[in-house]
Amino acid sequence: MLYEIANALRFHPGATAVDVKEAVSELMAMQVATQDLTDAMAGSTAELAYRENVTFYDAVYLTLAQTLGTKAITADKRLHRRTGEAKGLLLLLENYK
């Protein structure tokens, strides 16, 4: 997760290397909870990956957002465009305020 957030911030317009470093440091200090992949989540993720024609890697974030009742934030405009039914689970980083 930290790698994903750091990479998303890396491509946020106006963000600097210092911004990325500080954000990751702050997240680590917050001791953000992580979620292990369970059998049930793997099944849901595989189904979503095929239904949305996205990678399992991308689909796992959508499944997690759905499970937690939240949205996944992405800088990947192509993923956002390609996602159909699950589009409501995604927020483009550039639209995050």
DSSP file (Angstrom, degrees, kcal/mol; ACC not computed):
  #  RESIDUE AA STRUCTURE BP1 BP2  ACC     N-H-->O    O-->H-N    N-H-->O    O-->H-N    TCO  KAPPA ALPHA  PHI   PSI    X-CA   Y-CA   Z-CA
    1    1 A M     >        0   0    0      0, 0.0     4,-2.6     0, 0.0     5,-0.2   0.000 360.0 360.0 360.0 -44.3    0.0    0.0    0.0
    2    2 A L  H  >  +     0   0    0      1,-0.2     4,-2.6     2,-0.2     5,-0.2   0.889 360.0  51.4 -61.0 -37.7    2.7    2.5    0.9
    3    3 A Y  H  > S+     0   0    0      2,-0.2     4,-2.4     1,-0.2    -1,-0.2   0.913 110.2  49.3 -64.1 -41.6    4.4    1.8   -2.5
    4    4 A E  H  > S+     0   0    0      2,-0.2     4,-2.6     1,-0.2    -2,-0.2   0.925 112.8  46.1 -63.7 -45.3    1.1    2.5   -4.3
    5    5 A I  H  X S+     0   0    0     -4,-2.6     4,-2.7     2,-0.2     5,-0.2   0.926 112.9  49.8 -64.5 -44.5    0.4    5.7   -2.4
    6    6 A A  H  X S+     0   0    0     -4,-2.6     4,-2.0    -5,-0.2    -1,-0.2   0.907 112.6  47.6 -61.0 -41.2    4.0    6.9   -3.0
    7    7 A N  H  X S+     0   0    0     -4,-2.4     4,-1.2     2,-0.2    -2,-0.2   0.903 110.9  50.8 -67.7 -40.7    3.7    6.2   -6.7
    8    8 A A  H >< S+     0   0    0     -4,-2.6     3,-0.6     1,-0.2     4,-0.3   0.926 112.4  46.7 -62.3 -43.8    0.4    7.9   -7.0
    9    9 A L  H >< S+     0   0    0     -4,-2.7     3,-1.4     1,-0.2    -1,-0.2   0.864 103.1  64.2 -65.1 -34.9    1.8   11.0   -5.3
   10   10 A R  H 3< S+     0   0    0     -4,-2.0    -1,-0.2     1,-0.3    -2,-0.2   0.850 109.1  40.1 -55.5 -34.8    4.8   10.8   -7.5
   11   11 A F  T << S+     0   0    0     -4,-1.2    -1,-0.3    -3,-0.6    -2,-0.2   0.340  86.6 115.0 -99.9   6.0    2.5   11.5  -10.5
   12   12 A H  S X  S-     0   0    0     -3,-1.4     3,-2.1    -4,-0.3    63,-0.0  -0.630  80.3-104.3 -74.4 129.3    0.3   14.1   -8.8
   13   13 A P  T 3  S+     0   0    0      0, 0.0     3,-0.1     0, 0.0    -1,-0.1  -0.307 103.8  11.6 -56.7 128.8    0.8   17.4  -10.5
   14   14 A G  T 3  S+     0   0    0      1,-0.3     2,-0.1    -3,-0.0    -3,-0.0   0.271  92.6 132.4  89.9 -12.2    2.9   19.7   -8.4
   15   15 A A    <   -     0   0    0     -3,-2.1    -1,-0.3    -6,-0.2     2,-0.2  -0.466  39.8-156.5 -73.9 146.0    4.0   17.0   -6.0
   16   16 A T     >  -     0   0    0     -2,-0.1     4,-2.1    -3,-0.1     5,-0.2  -0.673  32.7-102.5-115.4 171.5    7.8   16.9   -5.2
   17   17 A A  H  > S+     0   0    0      1,-0.2     4,-2.5    -2,-0.2     5,-0.2   0.869 124.6  53.9 -60.4 -36.5   10.1   14.2   -3.9
   18   18 A V  H  > S+     0   0    0      2,-0.2     4,-2.7     1,-0.2    -1,-0.2   0.905 105.9  52.4 -65.1 -41.0   10.0   15.9   -0.5
   19   19 A D  H  > S+     0   0    0      2,-0.2     4,-2.5     1,-0.2    -2,-0.2   0.920 111.0  47.0 -59.5 -44.6    6.1   15.7   -0.6
   20   20 A V  H  X S+     0   0    0     -4,-2.1     4,-2.5     2,-0.2     5,-0.2   0.938 112.7  48.7 -64.1 -47.2    6.3   12.0   -1.3
   21   21 A K  H  X S+     0   0    0     -4,-2.5     4,-2.4     1,-0.2    -2,-0.2   0.924 113.8  46.5 -58.7 -46.4    8.8   11.3    1.4
   22   22 A E  H  X S+     0   0    0     -4,-2.7     4,-2.6     2,-0.2    -1,-0.2   0.901 111.8  50.8 -65.3 -41.1    6.9   13.3    4.0
   23   23 A A  H  X S+     0   0    0     -4,-2.5     4,-2.5    -5,-0.2    -2,-0.2   0.931 112.3  46.1 -63.2 -45.5    3.6   11.6    3.1
   24   24 A V  H  X S+     0   0    0     -4,-2.5     4,-2.5     1,-0.2    -2,-0.2   0.916 112.7  50.7 -64.2 -42.5    5.0    8.1    3.4
   25   25 A S  H  X S+     0   0    0     -4,-2.4     4,-2.0    -5,-0.2    -2,-0.2   0.912 111.3  48.4 -60.6 -42.8    6.7    9.0    6.7
   26   26 A E  H  X S+     0   0    0     -4,-2.6     4,-1.4     2,-0.2    -2,-0.2   0.903 111.4  49.7 -65.5 -41.4    3.4   10.3    8.0
   27   27 A L  H  X>S+     0   0    0     -4,-2.5     5,-1.0     1,-0.2     4,-0.5   0.905 110.4  50.2 -64.2 -40.8    1.5    7.2    6.9
   28   28 A M  H ><5S+     0   0    0     -4,-2.5     3,-1.0     1,-0.2    -1,-0.2   0.890 108.8  52.2 -64.3 -38.1    4.1    5.0    8.5
   29   29 A A  H 3<5S+     0   0    0     -4,-2.0    -1,-0.2     1,-0.2    -2,-0.2   0.799 103.7  58.4 -67.5 -27.8    3.8    6.9   11.7
   30   30 A M  H 3<5S-     0   0    0     -4,-1.4    -1,-0.2    -3,-0.1    -2,-0.2   0.621 100.8-137.4 -75.6 -12.5    0.0    6.5   11.7
   31   31 A Q  T <<5 -     0   0    0     -3,-1.0    -3,-0.2    -4,-0.5    -2,-0.1   0.949  24.6-153.3  51.0  55.4    0.5    2.7   11.7
   32   32 A V      < -     0   0    0     -5,-1.0    -1,-0.1     1,-0.1     2,-0.1  -0.316  15.5-113.0 -59.8 134.7   -2.2    2.3    9.0
   33   33 A A        -     0   0    0     -3,-0.1     2,-0.3     1,-0.0    -1,-0.1  -0.429  31.0-153.3 -69.7 143.0   -3.9   -1.1    9.2
   34   34 A T        -     0   0    0     -2,-0.1     2,-0.5   -33,-0.0    -1,-0.0  -0.771   7.2-131.8-114.4 164.3   -3.4   -3.4    6.3
   35   35 A Q        -     0   0    0     -2,-0.3     2,-0.1     3,-0.0    29,-0.0  -0.966  13.0-141.5-120.7 122.2   -5.6   -6.2    5.0
   36   36 A D        -     0   0    0     -2,-0.5     2,-0.6     1,-0.1     0, 0.0  -0.491  31.8-103.8 -74.9 152.0   -4.3   -9.7    4.2
   37   37 A L        -     0   0    0     -2,-0.1     2,-0.2     4,-0.1    -1,-0.1  -0.689  42.0-165.0 -79.0 118.2   -5.7  -11.4    1.1
   38   38 A T     >  -     0   0    0     -2,-0.6     4,-2.5     1,-0.1     5,-0.2  -0.518  34.0-106.3 -96.2 168.2   -8.2  -14.0    2.2
   39   39 A D  H  > S+     0   0    0      2,-0.2     4,-2.2     1,-0.2     5,-0.2   0.925 122.1  48.9 -58.9 -44.8   -9.7  -16.9    0.1
   40   40 A A  H  > S+     0   0    0      1,-0.2     4,-2.4     2,-0.2    -1,-0.2   0.910 112.0  47.8 -63.2 -42.5  -13.0  -15.1   -0.1
   41   41 A M  H  > S+     0   0    0      1,-0.2     4,-2.7     2,-0.2    -1,-0.2   0.883 109.4  53.8 -67.0 -37.4  -11.3  -11.8   -1.2
   42   42 A A  H  X S+     0   0    0     -4,-2.5     4,-2.4     2,-0.2    -1,-0.2   0.905 109.9  48.4 -62.7 -41.2   -9.2  -13.6   -3.8
   43   43 A G  H  X S+     0   0    0     -4,-2.2     4,-2.2     2,-0.2    -2,-0.2   0.935 113.4  45.7 -64.0 -47.1  -12.4  -15.1   -5.3
   44   44 A S  H  X S+     0   0    0     -4,-2.4     4,-2.4     1,-0.2    -2,-0.2   0.892 113.5  50.9 -62.3 -39.8  -14.2  -11.8   -5.4
   45   45 A T  H  X S+     0   0    0     -4,-2.7     4,-2.7     2,-0.2    -2,-0.2   0.912 108.8  50.1 -66.3 -43.0  -11.1  -10.1   -6.8
   46   46 A A  H  X S+     0   0    0     -4,-2.4     4,-2.0     2,-0.2     5,-0.2   0.925 112.0  48.3 -61.6 -44.4  -10.7  -12.7   -9.6
   47   47 A E  H  X S+     0   0    0     -4,-2.2     4,-2.6     1,-0.2    -2,-0.2   0.926 113.4  47.0 -61.2 -45.1  -14.4  -12.3  -10.6
   48   48 A L  H  X S+     0   0    0     -4,-2.4     4,-2.9     1,-0.2     5,-0.2   0.895 108.7  55.7 -64.6 -40.0  -14.1   -8.5  -10.6
   49   49 A A  H  X>S+     0   0    0     -4,-2.7     5,-2.0     1,-0.2     4,-0.8   0.909 113.4  40.7 -59.9 -43.2  -10.9   -8.7  -12.6
   50   50 A Y  H  <5S+     0   0    0     -4,-2.0     3,-0.3     3,-0.2    -2,-0.2   0.920 115.8  49.8 -71.6 -43.2  -12.5  -10.7  -15.3
   51   51 A R  H  <5S+     0   0    0     -4,-2.6    -2,-0.2     1,-0.2    -1,-0.2   0.897 121.2  34.4 -62.0 -41.6  -15.8   -8.7  -15.3
   52   52 A E  H  <5S-     0   0    0     -4,-2.9    -1,-0.2    -5,-0.2    -2,-0.2   0.494 105.1-126.3 -93.5  -4.7  -14.0   -5.4  -15.5
   53   53 A N  T  <5 +     0   0    0     -4,-0.8     2,-0.3    -3,-0.3    -3,-0.2   0.931  66.6 127.2  57.0  48.8  -11.2   -6.7  -17.8
   54   54 A V      < -     0   0    0     -5,-2.0    -1,-0.2    -6,-0.2    -2,-0.1  -0.804  66.1 -83.2-125.8 169.2   -8.5   -5.4  -15.4
   55   55 A T     >  -     0   0    0     -2,-0.3     4,-2.7     1,-0.1     5,-0.2  -0.325  32.6-120.9 -69.6 155.4   -5.5   -7.0  -13.7
   56   56 A F  H  > S+     0   0    0      1,-0.2     4,-2.2     2,-0.2     5,-0.2   0.902 115.9  59.7 -58.7 -40.6   -5.9   -8.9  -10.5
   57   57 A Y  H  > S+     0   0    0      1,-0.2     4,-0.6     2,-0.2    -1,-0.2   0.904 111.0  38.5 -56.0 -46.1   -3.5   -6.4   -9.0
   58   58 A D  H >> S+     0   0    0      1,-0.2     4,-1.2     2,-0.2     3,-0.7   0.883 113.1  57.3 -71.9 -38.4   -5.8   -3.5   -9.8
   59   59 A A  H 3X S+     0   0    0     -4,-2.7     4,-2.8     1,-0.2     5,-0.2   0.804  94.6  65.3 -65.0 -30.0   -8.9   -5.4   -9.0
   60   60 A V  H 3X S+     0   0    0     -4,-2.2     4,-2.3     1,-0.2    -1,-0.2   0.872 101.5  49.9 -63.8 -34.5   -7.8   -6.2   -5.4
   61   61 A Y  H <X S+     0   0    0     -3,-0.7     4,-2.3    -4,-0.6    -1,-0.2   0.875 111.0  49.3 -69.6 -36.3   -7.9   -2.5   -4.6
   62   62 A L  H  X S+     0   0    0     -4,-1.2     4,-2.5     2,-0.2    -2,-0.2   0.913 111.6  49.0 -67.1 -42.1  -11.4   -2.3   -6.0
   63   63 A T  H  X S+     0   0    0     -4,-2.8     4,-2.8     2,-0.2    -2,-0.2   0.913 111.3  49.4 -62.8 -43.3  -12.5   -5.3   -4.0
   64   64 A L  H  X S+     0   0    0     -4,-2.3     4,-2.4    -5,-0.2    -2,-0.2   0.914 110.7  49.9 -63.2 -42.5  -11.0   -3.8   -0.9
   65   65 A A  H  X>S+     0   0    0     -4,-2.3     5,-2.6     2,-0.2     4,-0.9   0.919 112.8  47.5 -61.0 -43.3  -12.8   -0.5   -1.5
   66   66 A Q  H ><5S+     0   0    0     -4,-2.5     3,-0.6     1,-0.2    -2,-0.2   0.923 112.3  49.2 -63.0 -45.0  -16.1   -2.4   -2.0
   67   67 A T  H 3<5S+     0   0    0     -4,-2.8    -1,-0.2     1,-0.2    -2,-0.2   0.878 116.5  41.8 -62.4 -39.4  -15.6   -4.5    1.1
   68   68 A L  H 3<5S-     0   0    0     -4,-2.4    -1,-0.2    -5,-0.2    -2,-0.2   0.503 109.9-120.2 -88.7  -4.5  -14.8   -1.4    3.3
   69   69 A G  T <<5S+     0   0    0     -4,-0.9    -3,-0.2    -3,-0.6     2,-0.2   0.893  78.2  98.9  68.2  40.4  -17.5    0.8    1.7
   70   70 A T  S   <S-     0   0    0     -5,-2.6     2,-0.3    -6,-0.2    -1,-0.2  -0.614  71.9 -94.1-136.8-165.5  -15.1    3.4    0.5
   71   71 A K        -     0   0    0     -2,-0.2     2,-0.4    -3,-0.1    19,-0.2  -0.915  22.5-130.9-120.6 149.7  -13.3    4.4   -2.7
   72   72 A A  E     -a   90   0A   0     17,-3.6    19,-2.6    -2,-0.3     2,-0.5  -0.788  22.6-139.3 -91.6 141.1   -9.9    3.6   -4.1
   73   73 A I  E     +a   91   0A   0     -2,-0.4     2,-0.3    17,-0.2    19,-0.2  -0.890  27.1 175.8-104.4 131.6   -7.8    6.5   -5.3
   74   74 A T  E     -a   92   0A   0     17,-2.5    19,-3.2    -2,-0.5    20,-0.3  -0.973  37.3-160.2-136.1 149.0   -5.8    6.1   -8.4
   75   75 A A        +     0   0    0     -2,-0.3     2,-1.2    17,-0.2     3,-0.1   0.370  69.7 107.4 -97.5  -0.9   -3.6    8.2  -10.7
   76   76 A D     >  +     0   0    0      1,-0.2     4,-2.1     2,-0.1     5,-0.1  -0.655  44.0 178.9 -85.6  94.2   -4.2    5.7  -13.5
   77   77 A K  H  > S+     0   0    0     -2,-1.2     4,-2.6     1,-0.2    -1,-0.2   0.845  81.2  57.1 -64.6 -33.7   -6.6    7.4  -15.9
   78   78 A R  H  > S+     0   0    0      2,-0.2     4,-2.4     1,-0.2    -1,-0.2   0.925 107.0  47.9 -64.0 -44.2   -6.5    4.4  -18.2
   79   79 A L  H  > S+     0   0    0      2,-0.2     4,-1.7     1,-0.2    -2,-0.2   0.928 111.8  50.5 -60.5 -45.2   -7.8    2.1  -15.4
   80   80 A H  H  < S+     0   0    0     -4,-2.1    -2,-0.2     1,-0.2    -1,-0.2   0.910 112.5  46.5 -60.6 -43.4  -10.5    4.7  -14.5
   81   81 A R  H  < S+     0   0    0     -4,-2.6    -1,-0.2     1,-0.2    -2,-0.2   0.892 113.4  49.0 -65.2 -40.3  -11.6    4.8  -18.2
   82   82 A R  H  < S+     0   0    0     -4,-2.4     2,-0.3    -5,-0.2    -1,-0.2   0.753  90.0  94.3 -73.7 -25.0  -11.6    1.0  -18.6
   83   83 A T     <  +     0   0    0     -4,-1.7   -30,-0.1    -5,-0.2   -31,-0.1  -0.531  47.8 169.7 -76.3 129.4  -13.6    0.3  -15.4
   84   84 A G    >   +     0   0    0     -2,-0.3     3,-1.9     3,-0.1     4,-0.2   0.749  69.2  14.4 -99.9 -93.8  -17.3    0.0  -16.1
   85   85 A E  G >  S+     0   0    0      1,-0.3     3,-0.5     2,-0.1    -2,-0.1   0.806 130.2  50.6 -57.1 -33.9  -19.6   -1.3  -13.3
   86   86 A A  G >  S+     0   0    0      1,-0.2     3,-2.5     2,-0.1     4,-0.3   0.365  75.8 106.3 -88.9   5.3  -16.9   -0.7  -10.6
   87   87 A K  G X  S+     0   0    0     -3,-1.9     3,-1.8     1,-0.3    -1,-0.2   0.813  70.1  66.0 -55.5 -31.8  -16.2    2.9  -11.7
   88   88 A G  G <  S+     0   0    0     -3,-0.5    -1,-0.3     1,-0.3    -2,-0.1   0.624  94.0  60.6 -65.9 -12.2  -18.0    4.1   -8.6
   89   89 A L  G <  S+     0   0    0     -3,-2.5   -17,-3.6   -18,-0.1     2,-0.4   0.527  96.7  75.6 -89.7  -6.7  -15.3    2.5   -6.5
   90   90 A L  E <   -a   72   0A   0     -3,-1.8     2,-0.4    -4,-0.3   -17,-0.2  -0.854  53.7-172.7-113.8 141.9  -12.5    4.7   -8.0
   91   91 A L  E     -a   73   0A   0    -19,-2.6   -17,-2.5    -2,-0.4     2,-0.2  -0.998  27.9-125.6-126.9 126.4  -11.6    8.3   -7.5
   92   92 A L  E >   -a   74   0A   0     -2,-0.4     3,-1.8   -19,-0.2     4,-0.5  -0.514  17.0-130.4 -70.3 136.8   -9.0    9.9   -9.8
   93   93 A L  G >  S+     0   0    0    -19,-3.2     3,-1.5     1,-0.3   -18,-0.2   0.861 107.0  60.6 -55.3 -38.9   -6.2   11.4   -7.7
   94   94 A E  G 3  S+     0   0    0    -20,-0.3    -1,-0.3     1,-0.3   -19,-0.1   0.716 105.1  49.5 -65.5 -18.6   -6.4   14.7   -9.7
   95   95 A N  G <  S+     0   0    0     -3,-1.8     2,-0.3     2,-0.0    -1,-0.3   0.465  85.9 108.9 -96.7  -3.1  -10.0   15.0   -8.5
   96   96 A Y    <         0   0    0     -3,-1.5    -3,-0.0    -4,-0.5   -23,-0.0  -0.568 360.0 360.0 -74.9 132.7   -9.1   14.4   -4.9
   97   97 A K              0   0    0     -2,-0.3    -1,-0.1     0, 0.0    -4,-0.0   0.351 360.0 360.0-123.2 360.0   -9.5   17.6   -2.8
